[in-house]
Amino acid sequence: MTSWKLKCTECGKEWILKVSYDLASMGKIYHYCPHCKKNTFHIVLERIED
Ligand SMILES: [Zn+2]
């Protein structure tokens, strides 16, 4: 699993998503936002090394 810092383009909150695939090349993803409680566009900010 890799952790990614995402920023929701609707509420502006940054949060961490753990997935098993590489988001680095995508730049922007459509994903469920835990703050908006709906699917929104997110900017992929950075990969979090753990
Ligand atoms: Zn949001």
mmCIF file of the protein (N, C-alpha, C, O) and its ligand, coordinates in Angstrom:
data_MODEL
# 
_entry.id   MODEL 
# 
loop_
_entity.id 
_entity.type 
_entity.pdbx_number_of_molecules 
1 polymer     1 
2 non-polymer 1 
# 
_entity_poly.entity_id                      1 
_entity_poly.type                           'polypeptide(L)' 
_entity_poly.nstd_linkage                   no 
_entity_poly.nstd_monomer                   no 
_entity_poly.pdbx_seq_one_letter_code       MTSWKLKCTECGKEWILKVSYDLASMGKIYHYCPHCKKNTFHIVLERIED 
_entity_poly.pdbx_seq_one_letter_code_can   MTSWKLKCTECGKEWILKVSYDLASMGKIYHYCPHCKKNTFHIVLERIED 
_entity_poly.pdbx_strand_id                 A 
# 
loop_
_entity_poly_seq.entity_id 
_entity_poly_seq.num 
_entity_poly_seq.mon_id 
_entity_poly_seq.hetero 
1 1  MET n 
1 2  THR n 
1 3  SER n 
1 4  TRP n 
1 5  LYS n 
1 6  LEU n 
1 7  LYS n 
1 8  CYS n 
1 9  THR n 
1 10 GLU n 
1 11 CYS n 
1 12 GLY n 
1 13 LYS n 
1 14 GLU n 
1 15 TRP n 
1 16 ILE n 
1 17 LEU n 
1 18 LYS n 
1 19 VAL n 
1 20 SER n 
1 21 TYR n 
1 22 ASP n 
1 23 LEU n 
1 24 ALA n 
1 25 SER n 
1 26 MET n 
1 27 GLY n 
1 28 LYS n 
1 29 ILE n 
1 30 TYR n 
1 31 HIS n 
1 32 TYR n 
1 33 CYS n 
1 34 PRO n 
1 35 HIS n 
1 36 CYS n 
1 37 LYS n 
1 38 LYS n 
1 39 ASN n 
1 40 THR n 
1 41 PHE n 
1 42 HIS n 
1 43 ILE n 
1 44 VAL n 
1 45 LEU n 
1 46 GLU n 
1 47 ARG n 
1 48 ILE n 
1 49 GLU n 
1 50 ASP n 
# 
loop_
_struct_asym.id 
_struct_asym.entity_id 
A 1 
B 2 
# 
loop_
_chem_comp.id 
_chem_comp.type 
_chem_comp.mon_nstd_flag 
ALA 'L-peptide linking' y 
ARG 'L-peptide linking' y 
ASN 'L-peptide linking' y 
ASP 'L-peptide linking' y 
CYS 'L-peptide linking' y 
GLU 'L-peptide linking' y 
GLY 'peptide linking'   y 
HIS 'L-peptide linking' y 
ILE 'L-peptide linking' y 
LEU 'L-peptide linking' y 
LYS 'L-peptide linking' y 
MET 'L-peptide linking' y 
PHE 'L-peptide linking' y 
PRO 'L-peptide linking' y 
SER 'L-peptide linking' y 
THR 'L-peptide linking' y 
TRP 'L-peptide linking' y 
TYR 'L-peptide linking' y 
VAL 'L-peptide linking' y 
ZN  non-polymer         . 
# 
_pdbx_entity_nonpoly.entity_id   2 
_pdbx_entity_nonpoly.name        ? 
_pdbx_entity_nonpoly.comp_id     ZN 
# 
_pdbx_nonpoly_scheme.asym_id         B 
_pdbx_nonpoly_scheme.entity_id       2 
_pdbx_nonpoly_scheme.mon_id          ZN 
_pdbx_nonpoly_scheme.ndb_seq_num     1 
_pdbx_nonpoly_scheme.pdb_seq_num     101 
_pdbx_nonpoly_scheme.auth_seq_num    101 
_pdbx_nonpoly_scheme.pdb_mon_id      ZN 
_pdbx_nonpoly_scheme.auth_mon_id     ZN 
_pdbx_nonpoly_scheme.pdb_strand_id   A 
_pdbx_nonpoly_scheme.pdb_ins_code    . 
# 
loop_
_atom_site.group_PDB 
_atom_site.id 
_atom_site.type_symbol 
_atom_site.label_atom_id 
_atom_site.label_alt_id 
_atom_site.label_comp_id 
_atom_site.label_asym_id 
_atom_site.label_entity_id 
_atom_site.label_seq_id 
_atom_site.pdbx_PDB_ins_code 
_atom_site.Cartn_x 
_atom_site.Cartn_y 
_atom_site.Cartn_z 
_atom_site.occupancy 
_atom_site.B_iso_or_equiv 
_atom_site.pdbx_formal_charge 
_atom_site.auth_seq_id 
_atom_site.auth_comp_id 
_atom_site.auth_asym_id 
_atom_site.auth_atom_id 
_atom_site.pdbx_PDB_model_num 
ATOM   1   N  N  . MET A 1 1  ? 0.838   -1.199 0.000   1.00 0.00 ? 1   MET A N  1 
ATOM   2   C  CA . MET A 1 1  ? 0.000   0.000  0.000   1.00 0.00 ? 1   MET A CA 1 
ATOM   3   C  C  . MET A 1 1  ? 0.873   1.249  0.000   1.00 0.00 ? 1   MET A C  1 
ATOM   4   O  O  . MET A 1 1  ? 1.928   1.297  0.633   1.00 0.00 ? 1   MET A O  1 
ATOM   5   N  N  . THR A 1 2  ? 0.407   2.247  -0.721  1.00 0.00 ? 2   THR A N  1 
ATOM   6   C  CA . THR A 1 2  ? 1.102   3.523  -0.768  1.00 0.00 ? 2   THR A CA 1 
ATOM   7   C  C  . THR A 1 2  ? 0.135   4.603  -0.292  1.00 0.00 ? 2   THR A C  1 
ATOM   8   O  O  . THR A 1 2  ? -1.050  4.578  -0.623  1.00 0.00 ? 2   THR A O  1 
ATOM   9   N  N  . SER A 1 3  ? 0.647   5.539  0.479   1.00 0.00 ? 3   SER A N  1 
ATOM   10  C  CA . SER A 1 3  ? -0.190  6.641  0.952   1.00 0.00 ? 3   SER A CA 1 
ATOM   11  C  C  . SER A 1 3  ? 0.016   7.856  0.067   1.00 0.00 ? 3   SER A C  1 
ATOM   12  O  O  . SER A 1 3  ? 1.135   8.199  -0.313  1.00 0.00 ? 3   SER A O  1 
ATOM   13  N  N  . TRP A 1 4  ? -1.109  8.499  -0.251  1.00 0.00 ? 4   TRP A N  1 
ATOM   14  C  CA . TRP A 1 4  ? -1.069  9.684  -1.107  1.00 0.00 ? 4   TRP A CA 1 
ATOM   15  C  C  . TRP A 1 4  ? -1.808  10.821 -0.432  1.00 0.00 ? 4   TRP A C  1 
ATOM   16  O  O  . TRP A 1 4  ? -2.874  10.629 0.152   1.00 0.00 ? 4   TRP A O  1 
ATOM   17  N  N  . LYS A 1 5  ? -1.230  12.001 -0.518  1.00 0.00 ? 5   LYS A N  1 
ATOM   18  C  CA . LYS A 1 5  ? -1.932  13.162 0.015   1.00 0.00 ? 5   LYS A CA 1 
ATOM   19  C  C  . LYS A 1 5  ? -2.768  13.766 -1.103  1.00 0.00 ? 5   LYS A C  1 
ATOM   20  O  O  . LYS A 1 5  ? -2.252  14.163 -2.148  1.00 0.00 ? 5   LYS A O  1 
ATOM   21  N  N  . LEU A 1 6  ? -4.072  13.823 -0.858  1.00 0.00 ? 6   LEU A N  1 
ATOM   22  C  CA . LEU A 1 6  ? -4.999  14.363 -1.843  1.00 0.00 ? 6   LEU A CA 1 
ATOM   23  C  C  . LEU A 1 6  ? -5.582  15.672 -1.340  1.00 0.00 ? 6   LEU A C  1 
ATOM   24  O  O  . LEU A 1 6  ? -5.694  15.888 -0.133  1.00 0.00 ? 6   LEU A O  1 
ATOM   25  N  N  . LYS A 1 7  ? -5.951  16.539 -2.261  1.00 0.00 ? 7   LYS A N  1 
ATOM   26  C  CA . LYS A 1 7  ? -6.663  17.756 -1.899  1.00 0.00 ? 7   LYS A CA 1 
ATOM   27  C  C  . LYS A 1 7  ? -7.962  17.812 -2.673  1.00 0.00 ? 7   LYS A C  1 
ATOM   28  O  O  . LYS A 1 7  ? -7.970  17.799 -3.904  1.00 0.00 ? 7   LYS A O  1 
ATOM   29  N  N  . CYS A 1 8  ? -9.054  17.875 -1.943  1.00 0.00 ? 8   CYS A N  1 
ATOM   30  C  CA . CYS A 1 8  ? -10.373 17.951 -2.558  1.00 0.00 ? 8   CYS A CA 1 
ATOM   31  C  C  . CYS A 1 8  ? -10.557 19.332 -3.181  1.00 0.00 ? 8   CYS A C  1 
ATOM   32  O  O  . CYS A 1 8  ? -10.293 20.351 -2.543  1.00 0.00 ? 8   CYS A O  1 
ATOM   33  N  N  . THR A 1 9  ? -11.008 19.355 -4.423  1.00 0.00 ? 9   THR A N  1 
ATOM   34  C  CA . THR A 1 9  ? -11.184 20.646 -5.101  1.00 0.00 ? 9   THR A CA 1 
ATOM   35  C  C  . THR A 1 9  ? -12.495 21.324 -4.701  1.00 0.00 ? 9   THR A C  1 
ATOM   36  O  O  . THR A 1 9  ? -12.718 22.484 -5.047  1.00 0.00 ? 9   THR A O  1 
ATOM   37  N  N  . GLU A 1 10 ? -13.354 20.622 -3.987  1.00 0.00 ? 10  GLU A N  1 
ATOM   38  C  CA . GLU A 1 10 ? -14.623 21.241 -3.564  1.00 0.00 ? 10  GLU A CA 1 
ATOM   39  C  C  . GLU A 1 10 ? -14.509 21.876 -2.181  1.00 0.00 ? 10  GLU A C  1 
ATOM   40  O  O  . GLU A 1 10 ? -14.882 23.035 -1.997  1.00 0.00 ? 10  GLU A O  1 
ATOM   41  N  N  . CYS A 1 11 ? -13.986 21.111 -1.190  1.00 0.00 ? 11  CYS A N  1 
ATOM   42  C  CA . CYS A 1 11 ? -13.916 21.658 0.173   1.00 0.00 ? 11  CYS A CA 1 
ATOM   43  C  C  . CYS A 1 11 ? -12.508 22.161 0.507   1.00 0.00 ? 11  CYS A C  1 
ATOM   44  O  O  . CYS A 1 11 ? -12.321 22.867 1.497   1.00 0.00 ? 11  CYS A O  1 
ATOM   45  N  N  . GLY A 1 12 ? -11.522 21.798 -0.314  1.00 0.00 ? 12  GLY A N  1 
ATOM   46  C  CA . GLY A 1 12 ? -10.156 22.281 -0.102  1.00 0.00 ? 12  GLY A CA 1 
ATOM   47  C  C  . GLY A 1 12 ? -9.390  21.550 0.983   1.00 0.00 ? 12  GLY A C  1 
ATOM   48  O  O  . GLY A 1 12 ? -8.251  21.908 1.283   1.00 0.00 ? 12  GLY A O  1 
ATOM   49  N  N  . LYS A 1 13 ? -10.002 20.520 1.584   1.00 0.00 ? 13  LYS A N  1 
ATOM   50  C  CA . LYS A 1 13 ? -9.320  19.786 2.651   1.00 0.00 ? 13  LYS A CA 1 
ATOM   51  C  C  . LYS A 1 13 ? -8.321  18.789 2.074   1.00 0.00 ? 13  LYS A C  1 
ATOM   52  O  O  . LYS A 1 13 ? -8.537  18.200 1.015   1.00 0.00 ? 13  LYS A O  1 
ATOM   53  N  N  . GLU A 1 14 ? -7.208  18.617 2.813   1.00 0.00 ? 14  GLU A N  1 
ATOM   54  C  CA . GLU A 1 14 ? -6.195  17.634 2.423   1.00 0.00 ? 14  GLU A CA 1 
ATOM   55  C  C  . GLU A 1 14 ? -6.339  16.419 3.311   1.00 0.00 ? 14  GLU A C  1 
ATOM   56  O  O  . GLU A 1 14 ? -6.513  16.541 4.524   1.00 0.00 ? 14  GLU A O  1 
ATOM   57  N  N  . TRP A 1 15 ? -6.266  15.243 2.703   1.00 0.00 ? 15  TRP A N  1 
ATOM   58  C  CA . TRP A 1 15 ? -6.388  14.020 3.478   1.00 0.00 ? 15  TRP A CA 1 
ATOM   59  C  C  . TRP A 1 15 ? -5.565  12.928 2.815   1.00 0.00 ? 15  TRP A C  1 
ATOM   60  O  O  . TRP A 1 15 ? -5.117  13.074 1.677   1.00 0.00 ? 15  TRP A O  1 
ATOM   61  N  N  . ILE A 1 16 ? -5.371  11.825 3.545   1.00 0.00 ? 16  ILE A N  1 
ATOM   62  C  CA . ILE A 1 16 ? -4.486  10.755 3.084   1.00 0.00 ? 16  ILE A CA 1 
ATOM   63  C  C  . ILE A 1 16 ? -5.297  9.568  2.577   1.00 0.00 ? 16  ILE A C  1 
ATOM   64  O  O  . ILE A 1 16 ? -6.209  9.088  3.251   1.00 0.00 ? 16  ILE A O  1 
ATOM   65  N  N  . LEU A 1 17 ? -4.954  9.110  1.394   1.00 0.00 ? 17  LEU A N  1 
ATOM   66  C  CA . LEU A 1 17 ? -5.589  7.931  0.803   1.00 0.00 ? 17  LEU A CA 1 
ATOM   67  C  C  . LEU A 1 17 ? -4.551  6.829  0.656   1.00 0.00 ? 17  LEU A C  1 
ATOM   68  O  O  . LEU A 1 17 ? -3.459  7.059  0.137   1.00 0.00 ? 17  LEU A O  1 
ATOM   69  N  N  . LYS A 1 18 ? -4.902  5.615  1.121   1.00 0.00 ? 18  LYS A N  1 
ATOM   70  C  CA . LYS A 1 18 ? -4.002  4.479  0.963   1.00 0.00 ? 18  LYS A CA 1 
ATOM   71  C  C  . LYS A 1 18 ? -4.542  3.575  -0.131  1.00 0.00 ? 18  LYS A C  1 
ATOM   72  O  O  . LYS A 1 18 ? -5.656  3.061  -0.038  1.00 0.00 ? 18  LYS A O  1 
ATOM   73  N  N  . VAL A 1 19 ? -3.742  3.389  -1.163  1.00 0.00 ? 19  VAL A N  1 
ATOM   74  C  CA . VAL A 1 19 ? -4.149  2.517  -2.263  1.00 0.00 ? 19  VAL A CA 1 
ATOM   75  C  C  . VAL A 1 19 ? -2.961  1.676  -2.701  1.00 0.00 ? 19  VAL A C  1 
ATOM   76  O  O  . VAL A 1 19 ? -1.820  1.941  -2.320  1.00 0.00 ? 19  VAL A O  1 
ATOM   77  N  N  . SER A 1 20 ? -3.244  0.658  -3.505  1.00 0.00 ? 20  SER A N  1 
ATOM   78  C  CA . SER A 1 20 ? -2.173  -0.236 -3.940  1.00 0.00 ? 20  SER A CA 1 
ATOM   79  C  C  . SER A 1 20 ? -1.680  0.108  -5.335  1.00 0.00 ? 20  SER A C  1 
ATOM   80  O  O  . SER A 1 20 ? -0.864  -0.617 -5.905  1.00 0.00 ? 20  SER A O  1 
ATOM   81  N  N  . TYR A 1 21 ? -2.173  1.215  -5.891  1.00 0.00 ? 21  TYR A N  1 
ATOM   82  C  CA . TYR A 1 21 ? -1.737  1.581  -7.231  1.00 0.00 ? 21  TYR A CA 1 
ATOM   83  C  C  . TYR A 1 21 ? -1.112  2.979  -7.241  1.00 0.00 ? 21  TYR A C  1 
ATOM   84  O  O  . TYR A 1 21 ? -1.216  3.732  -6.273  1.00 0.00 ? 21  TYR A O  1 
ATOM   85  N  N  . ASP A 1 22 ? -0.471  3.298  -8.346  1.00 0.00 ? 22  ASP A N  1 
ATOM   86  C  CA . ASP A 1 22 ? 0.312   4.523  -8.459  1.00 0.00 ? 22  ASP A CA 1 
ATOM   87  C  C  . ASP A 1 22 ? -0.545  5.677  -8.981  1.00 0.00 ? 22  ASP A C  1 
ATOM   88  O  O  . ASP A 1 22 ? -1.074  5.624  -10.091 1.00 0.00 ? 22  ASP A O  1 
ATOM   89  N  N  . LEU A 1 23 ? -0.667  6.707  -8.169  1.00 0.00 ? 23  LEU A N  1 
ATOM   90  C  CA . LEU A 1 23 ? -1.466  7.868  -8.568  1.00 0.00 ? 23  LEU A CA 1 
ATOM   91  C  C  . LEU A 1 23 ? -0.609  8.985  -9.146  1.00 0.00 ? 23  LEU A C  1 
ATOM   92  O  O  . LEU A 1 23 ? -1.136  9.978  -9.647  1.00 0.00 ? 23  LEU A O  1 
ATOM   93  N  N  . ALA A 1 24 ? 0.714   8.826  -9.080  1.00 0.00 ? 24  ALA A N  1 
ATOM   94  C  CA . ALA A 1 24 ? 1.633   9.913  -9.431  1.00 0.00 ? 24  ALA A CA 1 
ATOM   95  C  C  . ALA A 1 24 ? 1.414   10.421 -10.850 1.00 0.00 ? 24  ALA A C  1 
ATOM   96  O  O  . ALA A 1 24 ? 1.517   11.620 -11.109 1.00 0.00 ? 24  ALA A O  1 
ATOM   97  N  N  . SER A 1 25 ? 1.110   9.504  -11.767 1.00 0.00 ? 25  SER A N  1 
ATOM   98  C  CA . SER A 1 25 ? 0.988   9.898  -13.169 1.00 0.00 ? 25  SER A CA 1 
ATOM   99  C  C  . SER A 1 25 ? -0.383  10.487 -13.482 1.00 0.00 ? 25  SER A C  1 
ATOM   100 O  O  . SER A 1 25 ? -0.597  11.023 -14.570 1.00 0.00 ? 25  SER A O  1 
ATOM   101 N  N  . MET A 1 26 ? -1.319  10.388 -12.527 1.00 0.00 ? 26  MET A N  1 
ATOM   102 C  CA . MET A 1 26 ? -2.691  10.805 -12.817 1.00 0.00 ? 26  MET A CA 1 
ATOM   103 C  C  . MET A 1 26 ? -2.924  12.298 -12.583 1.00 0.00 ? 26  MET A C  1 
ATOM   104 O  O  . MET A 1 26 ? -3.669  12.937 -13.327 1.00 0.00 ? 26  MET A O  1 
ATOM   105 N  N  . GLY A 1 27 ? -2.287  12.853 -11.552 1.00 0.00 ? 27  GLY A N  1 
ATOM   106 C  CA . GLY A 1 27 ? -2.413  14.281 -11.289 1.00 0.00 ? 27  GLY A CA 1 
ATOM   107 C  C  . GLY A 1 27 ? -3.721  14.669 -10.621 1.00 0.00 ? 27  GLY A C  1 
ATOM   108 O  O  . GLY A 1 27 ? -3.743  15.412 -9.640  1.00 0.00 ? 27  GLY A O  1 
ATOM   109 N  N  . LYS A 1 28 ? -4.809  14.152 -11.174 1.00 0.00 ? 28  LYS A N  1 
ATOM   110 C  CA . LYS A 1 28 ? -6.133  14.476 -10.659 1.00 0.00 ? 28  LYS A CA 1 
ATOM   111 C  C  . LYS A 1 28 ? -6.989  13.216 -10.691 1.00 0.00 ? 28  LYS A C  1 
ATOM   112 O  O  . LYS A 1 28 ? -6.982  12.480 -11.677 1.00 0.00 ? 28  LYS A O  1 
ATOM   113 N  N  . ILE A 1 29 ? -7.719  12.972 -9.617  1.00 0.00 ? 29  ILE A N  1 
ATOM   114 C  CA . ILE A 1 29 ? -8.582  11.788 -9.604  1.00 0.00 ? 29  ILE A CA 1 
ATOM   115 C  C  . ILE A 1 29 ? -9.978  12.149 -9.104  1.00 0.00 ? 29  ILE A C  1 
ATOM   116 O  O  . ILE A 1 29 ? -10.157 13.095 -8.337  1.00 0.00 ? 29  ILE A O  1 
ATOM   117 N  N  . TYR A 1 30 ? -10.948 11.383 -9.551  1.00 0.00 ? 30  TYR A N  1 
ATOM   118 C  CA . TYR A 1 30 ? -12.329 11.514 -9.088  1.00 0.00 ? 30  TYR A CA 1 
ATOM   119 C  C  . TYR A 1 30 ? -12.533 10.455 -8.027  1.00 0.00 ? 30  TYR A C  1 
ATOM   120 O  O  . TYR A 1 30 ? -12.464 9.261  -8.319  1.00 0.00 ? 30  TYR A O  1 
ATOM   121 N  N  . HIS A 1 31 ? -12.785 10.882 -6.786  1.00 0.00 ? 31  HIS A N  1 
ATOM   122 C  CA . HIS A 1 31 ? -12.817 9.949  -5.670  1.00 0.00 ? 31  HIS A CA 1 
ATOM   123 C  C  . HIS A 1 31 ? -13.783 10.438 -4.596  1.00 0.00 ? 31  HIS A C  1 
ATOM   124 O  O  . HIS A 1 31 ? -14.108 11.624 -4.527  1.00 0.00 ? 31  HIS A O  1 
ATOM   125 N  N  . TYR A 1 32 ? -14.229 9.520  -3.774  1.00 0.00 ? 32  TYR A N  1 
ATOM   126 C  CA . TYR A 1 32 ? -15.101 9.885  -2.649  1.00 0.00 ? 32  TYR A CA 1 
ATOM   127 C  C  . TYR A 1 32 ? -14.344 10.756 -1.647  1.00 0.00 ? 32  TYR A C  1 
ATOM   128 O  O  . TYR A 1 32 ? -13.266 10.378 -1.188  1.00 0.00 ? 32  TYR A O  1 
ATOM   129 N  N  . CYS A 1 33 ? -14.897 11.905 -1.308  1.00 0.00 ? 33  CYS A N  1 
ATOM   130 C  CA . CYS A 1 33 ? -14.287 12.768 -0.296  1.00 0.00 ? 33  CYS A CA 1 
ATOM   131 C  C  . CYS A 1 33 ? -14.965 12.518 1.047   1.00 0.00 ? 33  CYS A C  1 
ATOM   132 O  O  . CYS A 1 33 ? -16.186 12.640 1.152   1.00 0.00 ? 33  CYS A O  1 
ATOM   133 N  N  . PRO A 1 34 ? -14.185 12.167 2.085   1.00 0.00 ? 34  PRO A N  1 
ATOM   134 C  CA . PRO A 1 34 ? -14.776 11.886 3.405   1.00 0.00 ? 34  PRO A CA 1 
ATOM   135 C  C  . PRO A 1 34 ? -15.335 13.136 4.076   1.00 0.00 ? 34  PRO A C  1 
ATOM   136 O  O  . PRO A 1 34 ? -16.114 13.034 5.024   1.00 0.00 ? 34  PRO A O  1 
ATOM   137 N  N  . HIS A 1 35 ? -14.943 14.314 3.591   1.00 0.00 ? 35  HIS A N  1 
ATOM   138 C  CA . HIS A 1 35 ? -15.439 15.561 4.184   1.00 0.00 ? 35  HIS A CA 1 
ATOM   139 C  C  . HIS A 1 35 ? -16.716 16.030 3.477   1.00 0.00 ? 35  HIS A C  1 
ATOM   140 O  O  . HIS A 1 35 ? -17.682 16.432 4.125   1.00 0.00 ? 35  HIS A O  1 
ATOM   141 N  N  . CYS A 1 36 ? -16.708 15.973 2.145   1.00 0.00 ? 36  CYS A N  1 
ATOM   142 C  CA . CYS A 1 36 ? -17.904 16.342 1.372   1.00 0.00 ? 36  CYS A CA 1 
ATOM   143 C  C  . CYS A 1 36 ? -18.946 15.229 1.409   1.00 0.00 ? 36  CYS A C  1 
ATOM   144 O  O  . CYS A 1 36 ? -20.130 15.474 1.180   1.00 0.00 ? 36  CYS A O  1 
ATOM   145 N  N  . LYS A 1 37 ? -18.506 14.017 1.696   1.00 0.00 ? 37  LYS A N  1 
ATOM   146 C  CA . LYS A 1 37 ? -19.355 12.827 1.696   1.00 0.00 ? 37  LYS A CA 1 
ATOM   147 C  C  . LYS A 1 37 ? -19.996 12.586 0.336   1.00 0.00 ? 37  LYS A C  1 
ATOM   148 O  O  . LYS A 1 37 ? -21.159 12.197 0.233   1.00 0.00 ? 37  LYS A O  1 
ATOM   149 N  N  . LYS A 1 38 ? -19.199 12.830 -0.710  1.00 0.00 ? 38  LYS A N  1 
ATOM   150 C  CA . LYS A 1 38 ? -19.629 12.528 -2.075  1.00 0.00 ? 38  LYS A CA 1 
ATOM   151 C  C  . LYS A 1 38 ? -18.381 12.462 -2.960  1.00 0.00 ? 38  LYS A C  1 
ATOM   152 O  O  . LYS A 1 38 ? -17.283 12.812 -2.526  1.00 0.00 ? 38  LYS A O  1 
ATOM   153 N  N  . ASN A 1 39 ? -18.560 12.015 -4.193  1.00 0.00 ? 39  ASN A N  1 
ATOM   154 C  CA . ASN A 1 39 ? -17.434 11.949 -5.117  1.00 0.00 ? 39  ASN A CA 1 
ATOM   155 C  C  . ASN A 1 39 ? -17.115 13.328 -5.665  1.00 0.00 ? 39  ASN A C  1 
ATOM   156 O  O  . ASN A 1 39 ? -17.994 14.048 -6.139  1.00 0.00 ? 39  ASN A O  1 
ATOM   157 N  N  . THR A 1 40 ? -15.824 13.682 -5.589  1.00 0.00 ? 40  THR A N  1 
ATOM   158 C  CA . THR A 1 40 ? -15.370 14.987 -6.084  1.00 0.00 ? 40  THR A CA 1 
ATOM   159 C  C  . THR A 1 40 ? -14.009 14.798 -6.752  1.00 0.00 ? 40  THR A C  1 
ATOM   160 O  O  . THR A 1 40 ? -13.378 13.748 -6.625  1.00 0.00 ? 40  THR A O  1 
ATOM   161 N  N  . PHE A 1 41 ? -13.572 15.830 -7.464  1.00 0.00 ? 41  PHE A N  1 
ATOM   162 C  CA . PHE A 1 41 ? -12.223 15.784 -8.012  1.00 0.00 ? 41  PHE A CA 1 
ATOM   163 C  C  . PHE A 1 41 ? -11.204 16.121 -6.929  1.00 0.00 ? 41  PHE A C  1 
ATOM   164 O  O  . PHE A 1 41 ? -11.426 16.998 -6.094  1.00 0.00 ? 41  PHE A O  1 
ATOM   165 N  N  . HIS A 1 42 ? -10.079 15.404 -6.961  1.00 0.00 ? 42  HIS A N  1 
ATOM   166 C  CA . HIS A 1 42 ? -8.986  15.614 -6.020  1.00 0.00 ? 42  HIS A CA 1 
ATOM   167 C  C  . HIS A 1 42 ? -7.687  15.813 -6.785  1.00 0.00 ? 42  HIS A C  1 
ATOM   168 O  O  . HIS A 1 42 ? -7.436  15.156 -7.796  1.00 0.00 ? 42  HIS A O  1 
ATOM   169 N  N  . ILE A 1 43 ? -6.867  16.728 -6.286  1.00 0.00 ? 43  ILE A N  1 
ATOM   170 C  CA . ILE A 1 43 ? -5.520  16.897 -6.820  1.00 0.00 ? 43  ILE A CA 1 
ATOM   171 C  C  . ILE A 1 43 ? -4.594  15.980 -6.024  1.00 0.00 ? 43  ILE A C  1 
ATOM   172 O  O  . ILE A 1 43 ? -4.638  15.956 -4.794  1.00 0.00 ? 43  ILE A O  1 
ATOM   173 N  N  . VAL A 1 44 ? -3.760  15.230 -6.730  1.00 0.00 ? 44  VAL A N  1 
ATOM   174 C  CA . VAL A 1 44 ? -2.779  14.377 -6.057  1.00 0.00 ? 44  VAL A CA 1 
ATOM   175 C  C  . VAL A 1 44 ? -1.574  15.244 -5.706  1.00 0.00 ? 44  VAL A C  1 
ATOM   176 O  O  . VAL A 1 44 ? -0.811  15.632 -6.591  1.00 0.00 ? 44  VAL A O  1 
ATOM   177 N  N  . LEU A 1 45 ? -1.398  15.550 -4.429  1.00 0.00 ? 45  LEU A N  1 
ATOM   178 C  CA . LEU A 1 45 ? -0.341  16.467 -3.998  1.00 0.00 ? 45  LEU A CA 1 
ATOM   179 C  C  . LEU A 1 45 ? 1.013   15.782 -3.908  1.00 0.00 ? 45  LEU A C  1 
ATOM   180 O  O  . LEU A 1 45 ? 1.987   16.251 -4.496  1.00 0.00 ? 45  LEU A O  1 
ATOM   181 N  N  . GLU A 1 46 ? 1.081   14.673 -3.173  1.00 0.00 ? 46  GLU A N  1 
ATOM   182 C  CA . GLU A 1 46 ? 2.369   13.997 -3.014  1.00 0.00 ? 46  GLU A CA 1 
ATOM   183 C  C  . GLU A 1 46 ? 2.207   12.588 -2.495  1.00 0.00 ? 46  GLU A C  1 
ATOM   184 O  O  . GLU A 1 46 ? 1.173   12.205 -1.948  1.00 0.00 ? 46  GLU A O  1 
ATOM   185 N  N  . ARG A 1 47 ? 3.276   11.832 -2.689  1.00 0.00 ? 47  ARG A N  1 
ATOM   186 C  CA . ARG A 1 47 ? 3.332   10.478 -2.158  1.00 0.00 ? 47  ARG A CA 1 
ATOM   187 C  C  . ARG A 1 47 ? 3.907   10.546 -0.748  1.00 0.00 ? 47  ARG A C  1 
ATOM   188 O  O  . ARG A 1 47 ? 4.892   11.248 -0.518  1.00 0.00 ? 47  ARG A O  1 
ATOM   189 N  N  . ILE A 1 48 ? 3.313   9.833  0.193   1.00 0.00 ? 48  ILE A N  1 
ATOM   190 C  CA . ILE A 1 48 ? 3.796   9.818  1.570   1.00 0.00 ? 48  ILE A CA 1 
ATOM   191 C  C  . ILE A 1 48 ? 4.586   8.525  1.790   1.00 0.00 ? 48  ILE A C  1 
ATOM   192 O  O  . ILE A 1 48 ? 4.041   7.427  1.669   1.00 0.00 ? 48  ILE A O  1 
ATOM   193 N  N  . GLU A 1 49 ? 5.829   8.663  2.103   1.00 0.00 ? 49  GLU A N  1 
ATOM   194 C  CA . GLU A 1 49 ? 6.658   7.479  2.367   1.00 0.00 ? 49  GLU A CA 1 
ATOM   195 C  C  . GLU A 1 49 ? 6.443   7.038  3.803   1.00 0.00 ? 49  GLU A C  1 
ATOM   196 O  O  . GLU A 1 49 ? 6.551   7.847  4.724   1.00 0.00 ? 49  GLU A O  1 
ATOM   197 N  N  . ASP A 1 50 ? 6.136   5.753  4.002   1.00 0.00 ? 50  ASP A N  1 
ATOM   198 C  CA . ASP A 1 50 ? 6.045   5.291  5.390   1.00 0.00 ? 50  ASP A CA 1 
ATOM   199 C  C  . ASP A 1 50 ? 6.993   4.175  5.698   1.00 0.00 ? 50  ASP A C  1 
ATOM   200 O  O  . ASP A 1 50 ? 7.026   3.687  6.828   1.00 0.00 ? 50  ASP A O  1 
HETATM 201 ZN ZN . ZN  B 2 .  ? -14.239 17.513 -0.102  1.00 0.00 2 101 ZN  A ZN 1 
# 
